Structure formats: C-alpha cells, structure tokens
Amino acid sequence: MAREAACGGPLSELVAARPEAPLGPGTADPAVVELLRGVAVEDLLQPLRDRDAATACLAGVWLAFGHLDTAHTLCQPLENPDGSYWHGLMHRREPDFDNSHYWFRRVGRHPLYPALGPAVAPLAGAVTGAPEWLRRGVWDPFAFIDLCSREIGRDSALERLCVAVQAVEWELLFEHCWQQAGG
C-alpha cells in the first residue's frame, strides 16, 4: 500500500531499496555506509534550491537504513519544521518517546499532516482495534507516538499497522523535502 518516494540522483536506488523499518532502532545496514558517506548534499540535486531540505532527505535515507546516530547528526542543526520532523522520527525509532514528543512540538502544524491522515486511513480501517482518529484520516503525531510506545515489541496487528503507517509517513516526508530541495 505504500507508495514509492519520488527521487532521482545518487539516492534513487537507496530510496527504492530501503527496508521496512521497525518501530524500534532495528539493525543498521553496514552495506550502505560507503555509498552514503560518498554522497554530498550539494550533489543530490542540480540545481539545488534548498540545502536544508536536501540535508533532511539525506538524514531520512540514513534513518531508513537504521543509522540513527548519523541521521540525528544531520537533522539536529536543521532549525525548521522538516528538520524537527526527521528529528522526531529518529527519536521515535530510538525509542525515546518523550524526546520525540518534544521534537514534534517544535514541528508545529506541518504541511504534510493534511495528506498523511487520509493516506494512512485505509491501512487503519483494515485493522481491528485501530484508533478512531487514525481510521477517520486525522493525523495526530502525538497520538501516533503514544500508539507506537504501547505497541513496540508486541508483535501485534497494531504494531504492524504502526510499521506500515510510519512507512507512508517516511515516504510523504521524503517526497515533501525532495520537492523543497529542488526535485
């Protein structure tokens, strides 16, 4: 059900091949380190319209492959809603749910939210016990953090739903940042 994030350039194959991310930190994929270490933000897009947005994309790819520390290093200095969003995702995966709440408070009302709720509602509609707010297509990042914190490690239908929802969330946020960067 997840869409493929639109991307070109040196990240396209990695974005297409990213693994399903668990709710927790997972295991960092060592095979991508050499590929990603050679990628400079300036080389992601030509012309590069927004360096911070391109950095956010790079942070997202590191996060997708389980390199939470590197993703954190990249998104930490981004003092905008997109950087805070990636930062919140990273802490949610860590899992440091209180810190994730902090970063989502810094996000504010992100332009992604109106599209994200309806995009994940069909996923929630297929799962018994899915929260009503998610079924209605209303995105609430704080309620989602709380849902992830309750379901992590339970191997439940709701945990699998959270994994699927965060995959859609990643794709939409990556696409948003890619477009801001100039893609």
N, C-alpha and C positions, 0 to 999 in steps of 0.2 A: 504494500500500500504506500510505502514511502516513495517519494519522487527522487529523481537523481538531481543533485545540485548542479546547476549550470556553472561551468568553469572552463577556462582554457589555460594555455600556457603550461608552465612547469608543474602545476598542481593537479592538472586534469586527471592523469592516471591514478594518482593517490586518492583523489576525491572519489573517483569511480570505484576504487578497490577498498575503500575504508571498511573495516569490520563493524559488526554490530557491537555497540558499546554497552557494557553492563551498567547497572546503576552505580556500582562501586568503582574503584580505581581500575580494576582489571590488571592486565599484564601489558607492560609497554612492549611494543613491537620493535625489536632491535634492528630489523632489516630496513626500516625507513630512516634511521638516523643519518646515514651517509647521504641519502637522497635529499633529505630536508635540510641538513646542515649546509649544503651547497646552494640553497635557494635564498637569494637576496630579495628583500621586499621590493627593491627598485626593478627587479627583473620579472615580477609577477604579471604586470600589465604594461602595455605601451599604447597610448600614453597613460601614465599613472596619474589619476585625478586626485586621489585621497590616500596619502601614505598610511594614516592611522587605520583606515578601513582595510587596506591591504595587509597590514600587520595583524589585524583582527582575523582575517582569513587564514593567515599562516598559523596563528595561535589555535584556531579551530582545527586545522589539519593535525597539528601536534596532539591536540586533545583527542581527536578521533582515533589516533593510534596509541593512546594510553600514556603519552608523555606529559603527564600533568604538570611536572615542575617546569618544563620548557614552555608549555602553554601559559603557565602562570607568569613566568618571566616576561613573556611577550605582551600579555594583556594588562599586567599591573600598571604600566605607565600611561595607558590609554584612558584619558580622563574624559570619556564621553559615554553615552548610553550603550553603544555597541561594545566597547571595551569592558564596561561593567557587566554587560550581559554574558560575554565569554568568561569573565572572571567568576560570575555567579554559577555558571555551568560547571566550571572546573571545580569549585568548592563543593558543589552538589555531588559530583562524582567522587570526591576525595574520600569519604564523605565527611564534610564539615557543614552541617545543615544550618547552624547559626550564622556562620560566615557567608553562606550562600544567601540567606535572608538579607544580610547586611548589603551585599552587592546588588541584589535585586531592588532593594530600596533605593539605591543610587541610580538604577536604570530608570526609574520613574515609569511613565506610560510609554512603552516602546512602540514604534510604528508597526512592529511585527505582530503584536498581540491580536489585532482585529482579524488577521488572516490565520493565525495559529489556532485559535479556538475552533473555527469551522473545519480546519484541515484535520484535526485530530478527533472531532466528534464522532465520525463513523467508526473509528477504532474503539472508542469508549462504548458506543452503542452495542457492540458485539460482545462485551464482557459483563457478565453478571457481577453486580456489586460495584461497578464503576461509579464514581461520584456524579451526582446530578449536574453539577456545574460543568464537568467535562463532557457529559452526554449532550448538554444544551449548546456546546460550542463556545462557551465563555472561558477565555483563558485567564487563569489566576496563578501567577508564578509562585506565590507563597503557598497556596493550597497544593500545588504540584510538588513543591519541595517537601511539604509535610507528608503527602502521599508516598513519595519516594522513601522518606525516612521510615515510614511504617512498613513498607513492603520489601525493602532491600534485604536480600538473603533469604526470603521466604519461599522462593520457587513457586510462586502463586500466579494465578491468572492476572491479578492486579500488578504484580511485579513485571510480568511480560508486557502488560499494557504500558506500564511506565517506560520500559525499554523502547517500545515501538513509538511512543509519544516523543521521547527525547530524540529519537532518530529524525522524526519530522521536524522537530524544533531545531536541531542542528542544521538540517538542510535549508530550512527557510532563513535562518540567521546567516548561514554562509552565503546564500544567494543575495540576501539583502546587503551584506558587507561587500560582496564581489561587485554588485552594481554600484555601490557608493565609491568603490575604489577605481571604477572606470570600465568594468567588464560589461 
